[in-house]
Amino acid sequence: MSALLSLLLRSVRLLSREGMCVLAVWVGGALTMMDAAAPELELKETNTGVFSVSIPQGWRMVHAGDGATLAFYAWDPVQPLRKIFYFGSVGPLYMSDQQKQIDLYYMQSGGFPVGWIEMPVIQPFTASNFFSRFSDISQTQLARSFMQSCPALARFTPVAVESLEDESGLGAGELIRALFFENGRVGEGLFQATMVPFMPFMNGPGGGNGYACLVMGISAPKRELADLEPVLVRALGSFRVNPEYARQYILRQRDVFGKIMEAGKTLRESSEIITKGWEGRQKTHDILSEKWSDAMMGRERLYDPDSGEVYEFQNGFYDRYRLDPNAYRMDNLQPLPDGDHPLWMRAPLDGSSHL
């Protein structure tokens, strides 16, 4: 078993959520929350000849790369926040701004082009910082030439980060629960990667870089993830490399990444880490996720202590409301207490339509 996959097999604990899925819809320019059942996703196997993976019917998939760079990305065209992806390695990535400036000066002085000059600086060189720059990475020419469509994880906001034990000595891994923004909506997902330094800083061009390896993730609209996590993880874990392809690749290139492609060493074990993390979540992270989702959407929540109902308003409403609550149909609305998990987990109603 590869050192990197052995690293990913170590258990971590993060998050989960029980309860209803809610669907956010726009009605007359206002965001309204509606209770809705999570969609039923039926998996169907797709075989590219190089690998096979079972993805939900009706989803689209693109794939690219060879050996250590083998990658796929699958998403729901109806709701693109529902997605799974895997990249064997991403890079080179800059580990310091000083190195990027050296490379820029070298090119401007007549040196050869540095193929990864568009890549952002990941400092500190951690998986959570890598994913925070994933949107920038996906816009580079290097990424566009590699895969025709890449996951969009704009405004990636970690909610909880757990370190993966590193017994390989190659790099440090993390499992991350995070929010992101796409097409006016907030998505939530679980992501993991192992960061591997490659070329050391040499005070000259071409050094000071590294790779993100075994990059993977699952995501869904904010309030669907709790219900869809099992099937998304099952889809990710169904990835299988063709044994003959793996054998030929290992014969051509016997490096540490070659072992990742060995037949039988799939994403199944890695997806189990995601499941264990999701099931071991902390309630404080659930509340943080709700608060940051509100911030991303420009919303705030109030509740009625008498009925227990939770309402959603545009930011700044409460400052106006508390000046004269008697002017409204409901005159006792209060901000949600910080640690009240049941209240934060309730689907908020559209406040403007109830006042």
C-alpha positions in Angstrom: 0.0 0.0 0.0 1.3 3.4 -0.9 2.6 5.7 1.9 0.2 8.4 0.9 -2.8 6.1 1.0 -1.6 4.7 4.3 -1.5 8.3 5.6 -5.1 8.9 4.4 -6.3 5.7 6.2 -5.8 7.2 9.6 -9.1 8.3 11.2 -10.0 11.9 11.8 -13.1 13.3 13.3 -15.1 16.2 12.0 -18.8 16.7 11.3 -22.2 15.6 10.5 -25.7 16.9 10.6 -29.0 15.3 11.2 -32.3 16.6 10.1 -34.2 18.1 7.2 -32.8 19.3 3.9 -34.0 22.8 2.9 -34.0 24.3 -0.5 -33.3 28.0 -1.0 -35.3 29.7 -3.8 -35.6 33.3 -4.9 -39.2 34.7 -4.8 -39.6 38.3 -5.9 -36.0 39.1 -5.2 -36.1 37.6 -1.6 -34.5 34.4 -0.5 -37.1 32.0 0.9 -36.2 28.8 2.7 -38.4 25.8 1.9 -38.3 22.3 3.4 -37.5 19.7 0.8 -36.3 16.2 0.6 -32.8 15.6 -0.7 -32.8 14.3 -4.3 -32.5 10.6 -4.9 -29.2 9.9 -6.6 -28.8 6.6 -8.4 -25.3 5.6 -9.2 -24.3 4.3 -12.6 -20.8 3.0 -13.6 -18.8 4.9 -16.1 -15.7 3.2 -17.6 -13.1 5.3 -19.4 -10.8 2.4 -20.2 -8.3 3.8 -17.8 -10.5 3.9 -14.8 -14.1 3.3 -13.7 -16.2 5.3 -11.3 -19.9 5.2 -10.4 -21.5 8.6 -10.6 -25.2 9.7 -10.2 -27.2 9.2 -13.4 -27.6 12.4 -15.4 -24.3 13.9 -14.1 -21.5 15.0 -16.4 -17.9 14.0 -16.0 -14.5 15.1 -17.4 -11.2 13.4 -16.8 -7.6 14.1 -17.7 -4.0 13.3 -16.8 -1.9 10.2 -16.7 -0.5 8.2 -13.8 0.2 10.5 -10.9 -1.8 13.3 -12.5 -4.9 11.2 -13.3 -8.0 13.2 -12.4 -11.8 13.3 -12.8 -14.5 15.8 -12.0 -18.2 14.9 -11.9 -21.1 17.3 -11.3 -24.9 17.7 -11.6 -25.7 20.0 -14.5 -29.1 20.9 -12.9 -27.4 21.8 -9.6 -23.6 22.2 -10.0 -23.0 22.6 -6.3 -23.5 18.8 -6.2 -20.1 17.5 -7.2 -17.3 15.0 -6.5 -13.7 15.3 -7.7 -10.2 13.7 -7.5 -6.9 15.0 -8.7 -3.8 12.8 -8.2 -1.6 15.8 -8.0 -1.9 19.6 -8.6 1.1 21.8 -9.2 3.8 23.0 -9.1 2.6 25.5 -6.5 4.6 28.3 -5.1 5.6 28.0 -1.4 6.8 31.6 -1.0 6.2 35.0 -2.6 10.0 35.5 -2.7 10.3 32.5 -5.1 7.6 33.8 -7.4 9.2 37.2 -7.6 12.5 35.5 -8.5 10.9 33.6 -11.3 9.1 36.7 -12.6 12.4 38.7 -12.6 14.1 35.8 -14.4 11.5 35.7 -17.1 11.4 39.5 -17.5 15.2 39.4 -17.9 15.1 37.1 -20.9 15.0 33.7 -19.2 13.0 30.7 -20.3 9.3 30.8 -19.5 8.3 29.3 -16.1 5.3 27.2 -16.9 3.6 27.6 -13.5 4.2 31.3 -13.1 0.4 31.9 -12.8 0.1 29.6 -9.9 -0.6 31.4 -6.5 1.6 31.4 -3.5 0.4 28.8 -0.9 1.9 30.1 2.4 1.8 28.4 4.9 1.9 25.3 2.6 -1.2 23.6 4.0 -4.2 21.9 2.4 -6.7 24.4 3.8 -4.7 27.3 2.3 -4.4 25.3 -1.0 -8.2 24.9 -1.2 -8.6 28.6 -0.3 -6.7 29.4 -3.5 -8.4 26.6 -5.6 -10.5 29.1 -7.5 -7.4 31.1 -8.5 -5.7 27.9 -9.6 -8.6 26.8 -11.7 -8.4 30.0 -13.7 -4.7 29.6 -14.7 -3.7 28.6 -18.2 -2.0 25.5 -16.7 -5.3 24.3 -15.3 -7.4 25.2 -18.3 -5.0 23.3 -20.6 -5.2 20.3 -18.3 -8.9 19.9 -17.9 -11.7 21.7 -19.8 -13.8 22.2 -16.6 -12.6 22.4 -13.0 -14.4 22.7 -9.7 -15.2 26.2 -8.8 -14.7 26.8 -5.0 -14.9 30.6 -4.8 -14.7 32.2 -1.4 -13.6 28.9 0.1 -14.2 29.2 3.9 -13.0 26.4 6.2 -15.3 25.6 9.1 -13.3 22.9 10.6 -9.8 21.4 9.8 -8.4 18.1 11.1 -4.8 17.1 10.5 -4.2 13.7 8.9 -1.4 11.7 10.6 1.7 11.7 8.4 3.7 8.5 8.6 5.2 8.8 5.2 7.5 11.8 5.8 6.3 13.2 2.4 4.0 15.9 3.5 1.1 17.0 5.7 -2.6 16.2 5.0 -5.8 17.7 6.2 -9.5 16.9 6.1 -11.6 20.1 5.8 -15.2 21.0 6.2 -15.8 24.2 4.3 -18.3 26.5 2.6 -17.9 28.1 -0.8 -19.9 30.3 -3.1 -21.1 29.6 -6.6 -23.7 31.2 -8.9 -25.2 33.1 -6.0 -25.5 30.1 -3.7 -23.6 28.6 -0.8 -22.3 25.1 -1.1 -20.8 23.0 1.7 -18.4 20.1 1.3 -15.7 17.9 2.7 -12.2 18.1 1.2 -8.8 16.6 1.7 -5.3 16.8 0.3 -1.7 16.1 1.2 0.8 18.8 0.6 4.2 17.6 -0.6 7.2 20.0 -0.9 9.1 19.3 -4.1 11.9 21.7 -5.0 13.6 23.6 -2.1 14.2 27.3 -2.2 17.6 27.9 -3.9 17.6 31.7 -4.3 17.3 31.1 -8.0 14.6 30.4 -10.6 12.7 27.0 -10.6 12.8 26.2 -6.9 10.6 26.8 -3.9 7.6 24.8 -5.0 5.5 21.8 -4.1 2.4 19.7 -5.0 -1.0 19.0 -3.6 -1.5 15.3 -3.9 -4.6 13.0 -3.5 -6.8 16.1 -3.8 -10.5 15.1 -3.4 -13.8 16.5 -2.4 -17.6 16.1 -2.2 -20.1 18.9 -2.0 -23.7 19.9 -2.2 -26.0 22.9 -1.6 -25.6 24.0 2.0 -28.6 22.1 3.4 -28.3 19.0 1.3 -25.0 17.7 2.4 -26.2 15.9 5.5 -28.5 13.8 3.3 -26.3 13.4 0.3 -23.0 12.7 2.0 -23.4 8.9 2.0 -24.1 8.5 -1.7 -21.4 11.1 -2.7 -18.8 9.3 -0.6 -19.9 6.0 -2.1 -19.5 7.5 -5.6 -16.0 8.8 -4.8 -15.0 5.5 -3.2 -16.1 3.6 -6.3 -13.0 4.9 -8.3 -11.0 2.0 -9.7 -8.0 2.1 -11.9 -7.7 -0.5 -14.7 -5.2 -3.1 -13.5 -3.4 -3.3 -16.8 -3.1 0.5 -17.0 -1.7 0.5 -13.5 0.8 -2.2 -14.3 2.1 -0.4 -17.4 2.3 2.9 -15.5 4.3 1.4 -12.7 6.7 -0.3 -15.1 7.3 3.1 -16.8 7.7 5.2 -13.6 8.6 3.7 -10.3 8.2 6.7 -8.1 6.2 7.3 -4.9 3.2 8.5 -6.9 3.3 5.4 -9.1 2.1 3.3 -6.1 -1.1 5.3 -5.9 -2.0 3.8 -9.3 -1.4 0.2 -8.2 -4.5 -2.0 -8.9 -6.6 -2.3 -5.8 -5.4 0.9 -4.2 -8.4 3.0 -4.8 -10.2 5.9 -3.2 -12.3 3.6 -1.1 -10.1 3.9 1.9 -9.8 7.6 1.6 -13.6 8.0 1.3 -13.9 6.1 4.6 -12.0 8.9 6.3 -14.4 11.5 4.9 -17.4 9.4 6.3 -15.8 9.0 9.7 -15.0 12.7 9.9 -18.6 13.6 8.9 -20.1 11.3 11.5 -17.8 12.6 14.2 -18.7 16.3 13.7 -19.0 18.8 16.5 -22.1 20.9 17.1 -20.0 24.1 17.4 -18.9 23.5 13.8 -22.5 23.2 12.7 -23.3 26.6 14.2 -20.2 28.2 12.7 -21.2 26.8 9.3 -24.6 28.4 9.6 -23.2 31.8 10.7 -20.6 31.9 7.9 -23.3 30.9 5.4 -25.4 33.8 6.5 -22.4 36.1 6.2 -21.7 35.0 2.7 -25.3 35.5 1.7 -25.7 38.9 3.5 -28.3 37.5 5.9 -29.1 37.4 9.6 -31.4 35.3 11.7 -33.9 36.2 14.5 -36.2 34.0 16.4 -39.5 34.3 18.3 -39.0 33.0 21.9 -42.7 32.3 22.2 -43.1 30.1 19.1 -39.5 29.0 18.6 -39.7 29.8 14.9 -36.6 31.2 13.2 -36.7 33.9 10.6 -34.2 35.1 8.0 -33.7 38.8 7.1 -31.2 40.9 5.2 -28.2 42.1 7.2 -29.0 45.2 9.3 -32.7 44.5 9.8 -32.3 43.9 13.6 -30.7 47.3 14.1 -33.8 49.0 12.7 -36.2 46.6 14.3 -35.1 47.0 17.9 -35.6 50.8 17.6 -39.4 50.2 17.5 -40.4 46.5 17.6 -44.0 47.5 18.3 -44.3 48.7 14.7 -44.2 45.1 13.5 -46.6 42.2 13.6 -44.0 40.3 15.7 -42.6 42.5 18.5 -40.3 40.1 20.4 -37.8 38.8 17.9 -34.3 38.1 19.2 -30.9 37.1 17.8 -30.2 33.4 18.0 -28.2 32.5 21.1 -24.6 31.5 20.1 -24.7 28.0 21.5 -28.3 26.9 20.8 -27.7 24.1 18.3 -31.4 23.1 17.7 -32.3 26.7 16.9 -29.4 27.2 14.4 -30.3 23.9 12.8 -33.9 24.9 12.1 -34.7 26.0 8.6 -35.3 29.7 8.7 -38.5 31.2 7.3 -38.6 34.3 5.1 -38.9 37.0 7.7 -40.2 39.8 5.4 -43.2 37.8 4.5 -44.1 37.2 8.2 -43.8 40.7 9.4 
